[in-house]
Amino acid sequence: MGSSITRAYAACCSSKGRDLQVDSQQDQERLLQEGKINEDSSGNYYHPGKNGSSYAYHTRVPGSQEAESHESQKGKSGCCSGRCCAIVCCSICCPLLLVVIPFPFIMYMALNNFQIWALSHPGNPISGLYLPWIELVEGLWACDPVYVPQLQASYGDNFAVAGQVVISSFAETKSVLLAPQARTNNLGTQPLIASHFPNLDTGGRNLFLLSLSDKDAGGDGTHAQFRSSIMNYLFNEDNLARRTDQIATGFKHQLVKDYNSMPHGVDEEFFTRRDKGLFRYIVKMLHYVLLDMDMENEDLLNKLMDWYYGDSPIAHYLWPFGYLVNRGGLIEEIAKLYTDDSPTIRYMVPGPEYGNMDKYELAKMTTQIFRIAGVTGTLQLAQTALGGRKFPNYLNEDTASIDILKTLDALDLNSRDVLKGYILEAGRLYPPVSTSHHVATEEFTVEFEGKGEVTFPKGTKKLITMGAAMLDKVNWGENAYELDPFRNQNDNMIFNGVGDSAYSRLCPGKGLVMEMLTDVLQAIGQARRAETTTAAP
């Protein structure tokens, strides 16, 4: 046995804990003669301990990773052998590999079929293993407005996306938007962290409107109460009248100055800067009109910008990113600013018809509504209408090449109805929100191309594809992917309803946003024409 050893390790488990390394047959024989190592009856080598202390030993045979360890009867050894390490490593790595290796195949080769099966078998361990990660990854892919229409072109109206069943026809989408909806913790295709919702993040009740079910769909009635509180306290006539007063008009004049002095092409400074331009105007207007806050206070405005500028703060709500980008402390700061500096919130009087919502709750709910919809949605719609965003590159269509400013420059700026039609049409082609979700309240069956009928259980998540429905050529005509500012917009869904109709989910800010953006289009449209006239020879 000794002649076959080229390297042996003897690990001493005495108080000194020394390691002996034997690199050759000659070293081994010398150490044996000197009594520094001993050989037992099995041909194993070990380093004897002193004064009766415990010791351990192991050998490694050439060409093999196997190692054997033994513990002296004189005491206990703390040594772990290579075999133990291998067993532990395999017990951890092998299951992980069995999980990880199929995932790319599912994502790139069988995504739709796997999800249809998994969603129809939610109790299967394989469904529970993969669906959350599919929802995460494909949920991010589906943020691109071209993604769902491309799947629709491949699979027909019915398919699966990001852990949700999709029935994407215009008729189905319209029907869902006009009916009560059960909800769960999703923002369209993206999963959310419920513990980050207002006011669940501080141990209170859930104020996250997008996750609350309608009472007729199994909810407890708080969605209607909380929505009523928003309409009563924020969107009342007295607040909305501030849109046209002297202060708001001054904000608009500054916006035109910024437009004239800043680059305002696609993704240029007028559309992206924090300290001036379109973004700052929208934040100022929403907080002045709806909350009556002093938006000439630069310190106050800059603190608000910390929460409302950029996309990263929204990650606070998204699973799992919110665990890495937690903005809970900042949200509390903004809520305190609202309760201290907004007369709208400071002087509110709770009422049972509004769920007895108090000032702090209204402030917390406002941080979420403004962050996800008020600022973000309004900014994107305004950017699109003013040429700050290119239209999506839809499959086999020329939408991305549309010069929207050429259309704006030809419109009658004195007709607010014409300008509103233009805004809705721009949003139809590039909606601020292209999907929403609801939860099946009973078992349902869907027919898929090439698969036949599949039945799904109550509780299955279903995606509402407003973006795809607004491109449906059956409803919108063969020119559905073209910009037509005079198109009938009675079925427009960009505000989470059908025109001005909805069961309960129509955006509370639709009226204000449409009027505010019409003001902006008139002002900037006139500035553009004045610039063209000045530049003419």
PAMILUM-297012 format. One line per 5 residues: number of its first residue (from 1); their letters; for each residue x, y negated, z of C-alpha. Coordinates in steps of 0.25 Angstrom, whole numbers. Layout:
N
NUM = A = X:Y:Z ~ ...
This chain:
537
1 = MGSSI = 0:0:0 ~ 11:-9:4 ~ 18:-8:-10 ~ 6:-13:-17 ~ 5:-26:-9
6 = TRAYA = 11:-38:-15 ~ 4:-48:-6 ~ -2:-47:8 ~ -8:-57:17 ~ -7:-54:32
11 = ACCSS = -16:-64:40 ~ -13:-66:54 ~ -25:-69:63 ~ -16:-71:75 ~ -16:-85:82
16 = KGRDL = -5:-90:72 ~ -13:-85:60 ~ -1:-83:50 ~ -2:-77:36 ~ 9:-68:31
21 = QVDSQ = 11:-67:16 ~ 17:-55:10 ~ 22:-57:-4 ~ 29:-45:-8 ~ 32:-30:-4
26 = QDQER = 45:-34:2 ~ 39:-45:11 ~ 29:-35:15 ~ 39:-24:19 ~ 47:-35:26
31 = LLQEG = 36:-39:35 ~ 32:-25:38 ~ 46:-22:43 ~ 46:-35:51 ~ 33:-32:57
36 = KINED = 26:-44:53 ~ 16:-36:46 ~ 10:-22:48 ~ 4:-12:39 ~ -8:-4:44
41 = SSGNY = -12:10:40 ~ -21:5:28 ~ -9:-3:22 ~ -14:-17:27 ~ -4:-27:32
46 = YHPGK = -6:-36:44 ~ 1:-46:53 ~ 0:-41:67 ~ -5:-51:78 ~ 3:-55:90
51 = NGSSY = -1:-52:105 ~ -13:-44:101 ~ -19:-55:93 ~ -28:-51:81 ~ -23:-50:67
56 = AYHTR = -28:-47:53 ~ -22:-43:40 ~ -25:-41:25 ~ -18:-37:13 ~ -21:-40:-2
61 = VPGSQ = -18:-30:-12 ~ -12:-34:-26 ~ -23:-35:-37 ~ -34:-36:-27 ~ -41:-47:-20
66 = EAESH = -46:-37:-9 ~ -41:-39:5 ~ -43:-31:18 ~ -42:-37:32 ~ -42:-30:45
71 = ESQKG = -44:-35:59 ~ -35:-30:70 ~ -41:-23:82 ~ -33:-32:91 ~ -42:-44:88
76 = KSGCC = -52:-50:78 ~ -47:-56:65 ~ -53:-69:59 ~ -48:-65:45 ~ -57:-64:33
81 = SGRCC = -52:-55:22 ~ -53:-58:7 ~ -63:-47:5 ~ -72:-55:15 ~ -70:-68:7
86 = AIVCC = -73:-61:-6 ~ -86:-55:0 ~ -90:-69:5 ~ -87:-76:-8 ~ -94:-66:-16
91 = SICCP = -106:-66:-8 ~ -107:-81:-10 ~ -102:-83:-24 ~ -110:-71:-31 ~ -124:-76:-27
96 = LLLVV = -120:-90:-31 ~ -115:-85:-45 ~ -128:-77:-47 ~ -135:-90:-44 ~ -126:-100:-52
101 = IPFPF = -123:-91:-64 ~ -137:-90:-70 ~ -140:-105:-67 ~ -134:-110:-80 ~ -141:-100:-88
106 = IMYMA = -154:-104:-82 ~ -152:-119:-84 ~ -147:-118:-99 ~ -153:-105:-104 ~ -166:-102:-97
111 = LNNFQ = -170:-114:-89 ~ -185:-115:-94 ~ -188:-100:-93 ~ -181:-98:-80 ~ -189:-110:-74
116 = IWALS = -202:-105:-79 ~ -200:-92:-73 ~ -194:-98:-60 ~ -206:-107:-58 ~ -216:-96:-60
121 = HPGNP = -208:-88:-50 ~ -205:-98:-39 ~ -203:-88:-28 ~ -192:-80:-35 ~ -179:-83:-29
126 = ISGLY = -172:-85:-42 ~ -182:-96:-45 ~ -179:-103:-31 ~ -164:-101:-34 ~ -164:-108:-47
131 = LPWIE = -176:-118:-49 ~ -170:-128:-39 ~ -157:-130:-47 ~ -164:-130:-60 ~ -174:-141:-55
136 = LVEGL = -161:-149:-51 ~ -153:-147:-64 ~ -165:-148:-74 ~ -171:-158:-66 ~ -160:-167:-69
141 = WACDP = -160:-163:-84 ~ -174:-167:-84 ~ -172:-181:-80 ~ -168:-184:-94 ~ -181:-187:-101
146 = VYVPQ = -178:-179:-114 ~ -176:-166:-106 ~ -191:-162:-104 ~ -195:-166:-118 ~ -184:-157:-123
151 = LQASY = -188:-145:-115 ~ -202:-148:-120 ~ -197:-147:-135 ~ -191:-134:-131 ~ -201:-127:-123
156 = GDNFA = -214:-134:-126 ~ -223:-141:-116 ~ -221:-131:-105 ~ -208:-127:-98 ~ -200:-129:-85
161 = VAGQV = -190:-140:-81 ~ -183:-142:-68 ~ -191:-132:-60 ~ -204:-137:-65 ~ -215:-132:-75
166 = VISSF = -217:-142:-86 ~ -230:-143:-94 ~ -226:-155:-102 ~ -237:-158:-112 ~ -243:-172:-112
171 = AETKS = -257:-166:-108 ~ -251:-159:-96 ~ -243:-170:-91 ~ -254:-180:-92 ~ -263:-170:-84
176 = VLLAP = -253:-169:-73 ~ -251:-184:-72 ~ -266:-186:-70 ~ -268:-175:-60 ~ -264:-174:-45
181 = QARTN = -250:-169:-43 ~ -243:-160:-33 ~ -229:-164:-31 ~ -216:-159:-24 ~ -202:-164:-23
186 = NLGTQ = -198:-168:-37 ~ -195:-180:-45 ~ -199:-175:-59 ~ -189:-164:-61 ~ -180:-167:-50
191 = PLIAS = -181:-161:-36 ~ -181:-170:-24 ~ -176:-169:-9 ~ -189:-171:-1 ~ -182:-174:11
196 = HFPNL = -177:-187:4 ~ -191:-192:1 ~ -196:-204:8 ~ -200:-202:20 ~ -196:-187:21
201 = DTGGR = -182:-192:22 ~ -185:-199:36 ~ -194:-188:41 ~ -207:-195:37 ~ -218:-191:26
206 = NLFLL = -215:-189:12 ~ -217:-202:4 ~ -211:-198:-9 ~ -223:-200:-18 ~ -217:-192:-30
211 = SLSDK = -217:-179:-21 ~ -231:-181:-15 ~ -243:-173:-21 ~ -256:-179:-24 ~ -267:-175:-14
216 = DAGGD = -275:-168:-25 ~ -263:-159:-28 ~ -260:-155:-14 ~ -254:-167:-8 ~ -258:-174:6
221 = GTHAQ = -263:-187:0 ~ -250:-195:4 ~ -246:-197:-11 ~ -259:-205:-14 ~ -257:-213:0
226 = FRSSI = -243:-216:-2 ~ -245:-220:-17 ~ -257:-229:-12 ~ -247:-236:-2 ~ -237:-239:-13
231 = MNYLF = -248:-245:-22 ~ -254:-253:-10 ~ -241:-258:-4 ~ -232:-260:-16 ~ -241:-261:-29
236 = NEDNL = -251:-270:-24 ~ -256:-283:-32 ~ -248:-293:-23 ~ -235:-286:-25 ~ -237:-284:-40
241 = ARRTD = -240:-299:-42 ~ -225:-302:-38 ~ -221:-296:-52 ~ -224:-309:-58 ~ -220:-319:-48
246 = QIATG = -209:-329:-48 ~ -199:-320:-41 ~ -202:-308:-50 ~ -201:-317:-62 ~ -187:-321:-58
251 = FKHQL = -183:-307:-57 ~ -187:-305:-72 ~ -180:-318:-76 ~ -167:-312:-70 ~ -169:-299:-77
256 = VKDYN = -170:-306:-90 ~ -157:-314:-87 ~ -150:-301:-84 ~ -155:-295:-97 ~ -149:-306:-105
261 = SMPHG = -136:-306:-97 ~ -134:-291:-96 ~ -131:-280:-106 ~ -145:-273:-108 ~ -143:-261:-117
266 = VDEEF = -145:-247:-114 ~ -140:-244:-100 ~ -133:-258:-99 ~ -132:-267:-87 ~ -146:-274:-87
271 = FTRRD = -152:-260:-85 ~ -142:-254:-76 ~ -136:-265:-66 ~ -139:-265:-52 ~ -137:-280:-49
276 = KGLFR = -145:-286:-61 ~ -153:-282:-73 ~ -165:-273:-74 ~ -163:-264:-62 ~ -162:-275:-52
281 = YIVKM = -174:-282:-58 ~ -183:-269:-56 ~ -178:-267:-41 ~ -181:-282:-38 ~ -195:-282:-45
286 = LHYVL = -200:-269:-38 ~ -195:-274:-24 ~ -200:-288:-26 ~ -214:-285:-32 ~ -218:-272:-24
291 = LDMDM = -210:-275:-11 ~ -209:-290:-11 ~ -195:-289:-7 ~ -185:-301:-9 ~ -177:-297:-22
296 = ENEDL = -169:-309:-21 ~ -162:-303:-9 ~ -149:-297:-15 ~ -145:-289:-3 ~ -159:-283:-3
301 = LNKLM = -159:-280:-17 ~ -145:-274:-17 ~ -149:-264:-6 ~ -161:-260:-14 ~ -152:-258:-26
306 = DWYYG = -145:-247:-18 ~ -157:-238:-18 ~ -163:-242:-32 ~ -151:-243:-41 ~ -146:-231:-49
311 = DSPIA = -151:-217:-50 ~ -143:-211:-38 ~ -152:-215:-27 ~ -163:-207:-33 ~ -155:-195:-30
316 = HYLWP = -158:-196:-16 ~ -171:-189:-19 ~ -166:-179:-28 ~ -162:-164:-24 ~ -151:-161:-22
321 = FGYLV = -144:-175:-25 ~ -151:-182:-14 ~ -143:-174:-4 ~ -131:-181:-10 ~ -137:-195:-13
326 = NRGGL = -145:-197:0 ~ -150:-212:0 ~ -159:-210:12 ~ -152:-221:20 ~ -153:-231:8
331 = IEEIA = -168:-228:7 ~ -170:-231:21 ~ -163:-244:19 ~ -172:-248:7 ~ -184:-244:15
336 = KLYTD = -180:-253:26 ~ -178:-264:16 ~ -192:-262:11 ~ -198:-262:25 ~ -191:-274:29
341 = DSPTI = -190:-283:16 ~ -203:-279:9 ~ -215:-286:13 ~ -223:-276:5 ~ -219:-265:14
346 = RYMVP = -216:-273:27 ~ -231:-278:28 ~ -238:-265:23 ~ -249:-259:32 ~ -250:-244:32
351 = GPEYG = -264:-238:29 ~ -270:-224:29 ~ -273:-225:14 ~ -258:-226:12 ~ -254:-214:21
356 = NMDKY = -251:-224:32 ~ -238:-227:25 ~ -229:-236:34 ~ -219:-247:29 ~ -207:-237:30
361 = ELAKM = -214:-227:22 ~ -218:-236:11 ~ -204:-242:11 ~ -198:-228:9 ~ -208:-224:-1
366 = TTQIF = -205:-236:-9 ~ -190:-233:-10 ~ -193:-220:-17 ~ -204:-226:-26 ~ -195:-238:-30
371 = RIAGV = -182:-229:-32 ~ -188:-218:-40 ~ -199:-225:-48 ~ -199:-240:-46 ~ -185:-244:-49
376 = TGTLQ = -180:-232:-57 ~ -192:-229:-66 ~ -195:-244:-68 ~ -180:-246:-72 ~ -180:-235:-82
381 = LAQTA = -192:-239:-89 ~ -187:-254:-90 ~ -174:-249:-95 ~ -181:-241:-106 ~ -190:-252:-110
386 = LGGRK = -178:-262:-110 ~ -169:-254:-118 ~ -160:-250:-106 ~ -162:-235:-109 ~ -161:-227:-121
391 = FPNYL = -173:-218:-124 ~ -171:-203:-121 ~ -165:-194:-133 ~ -177:-185:-134 ~ -175:-173:-143
396 = NEDTA = -177:-175:-158 ~ -182:-189:-156 ~ -177:-203:-158 ~ -181:-209:-145 ~ -167:-212:-140
401 = SIDIL = -165:-221:-152 ~ -177:-230:-149 ~ -173:-245:-148 ~ -183:-249:-138 ~ -178:-264:-137
406 = KTLDA = -182:-265:-152 ~ -196:-262:-148 ~ -196:-271:-136 ~ -191:-283:-145 ~ -203:-281:-154
411 = LDLNS = -214:-280:-144 ~ -224:-292:-140 ~ -218:-296:-126 ~ -230:-304:-123 ~ -239:-291:-123
416 = RDVLK = -237:-284:-110 ~ -245:-272:-115 ~ -236:-270:-126 ~ -224:-271:-117 ~ -230:-261:-107
421 = GYILE = -233:-251:-119 ~ -218:-253:-122 ~ -214:-249:-108 ~ -223:-237:-107 ~ -218:-232:-121
426 = AGRLY = -203:-234:-117 ~ -206:-226:-104 ~ -213:-215:-112 ~ -201:-213:-120 ~ -192:-214:-108
431 = PPVST = -200:-212:-95 ~ -194:-216:-82 ~ -200:-203:-76 ~ -201:-192:-86 ~ -206:-181:-77
436 = SHHVA = -213:-179:-64 ~ -218:-166:-57 ~ -230:-160:-50 ~ -232:-146:-43 ~ -242:-136:-47
441 = TEEFT = -254:-135:-37 ~ -258:-121:-43 ~ -253:-110:-51 ~ -252:-113:-66 ~ -248:-107:-79
446 = VEFEG = -240:-112:-91 ~ -237:-107:-105 ~ -223:-108:-109 ~ -218:-106:-124 ~ -212:-93:-125
451 = KGEVT = -216:-88:-111 ~ -231:-88:-111 ~ -238:-92:-98 ~ -231:-93:-85 ~ -238:-96:-71
456 = FPKGT = -233:-105:-61 ~ -237:-105:-46 ~ -242:-117:-38 ~ -231:-126:-34 ~ -224:-126:-47
461 = KKLIT = -218:-139:-50 ~ -222:-145:-64 ~ -215:-156:-71 ~ -223:-168:-77 ~ -216:-172:-90
466 = MGAAM = -221:-186:-92 ~ -209:-189:-101 ~ -212:-177:-111 ~ -227:-180:-111 ~ -224:-194:-115
471 = LDKVN = -217:-189:-127 ~ -228:-179:-131 ~ -230:-181:-146 ~ -244:-175:-145 ~ -248:-186:-136
476 = WGENA = -239:-198:-140 ~ -238:-195:-155 ~ -226:-191:-164 ~ -219:-204:-161 ~ -219:-200:-146
481 = YELDP = -204:-202:-145 ~ -204:-216:-152 ~ -206:-229:-145 ~ -220:-235:-148 ~ -223:-247:-138
486 = FRNQN = -237:-247:-143 ~ -240:-233:-140 ~ -252:-230:-132 ~ -247:-227:-118 ~ -260:-222:-111
491 = DNMIF = -252:-209:-109 ~ -239:-214:-104 ~ -234:-207:-92 ~ -221:-215:-88 ~ -228:-219:-75
496 = NGVGD = -232:-205:-71 ~ -246:-206:-76 ~ -254:-206:-89 ~ -255:-221:-93 ~ -261:-227:-81
501 = SAYSR = -267:-214:-76 ~ -262:-204:-66 ~ -267:-196:-54 ~ -258:-202:-44 ~ -244:-203:-49
506 = LCPGK = -244:-215:-58 ~ -232:-224:-54 ~ -237:-235:-44 ~ -228:-245:-51 ~ -232:-243:-65
511 = GLVME = -240:-256:-66 ~ -228:-265:-60 ~ -218:-258:-68 ~ -225:-260:-81 ~ -228:-275:-78
516 = MLTDV = -214:-277:-73 ~ -207:-271:-85 ~ -217:-278:-95 ~ -212:-291:-88 ~ -197:-287:-91
521 = LQAIG = -200:-283:-105 ~ -206:-297:-108 ~ -195:-304:-101 ~ -183:-296:-107 ~ -190:-295:-121
526 = QARRA = -191:-310:-122 ~ -177:-311:-118 ~ -173:-302:-129 ~ -180:-310:-139 ~ -175:-323:-134
531 = ETTTA = -161:-317:-135 ~ -164:-312:-150 ~ -169:-326:-153 ~ -157:-333:-148 ~ -148:-323:-155
536 = AP = -155:-325:-168 ~ -147:-335:-178
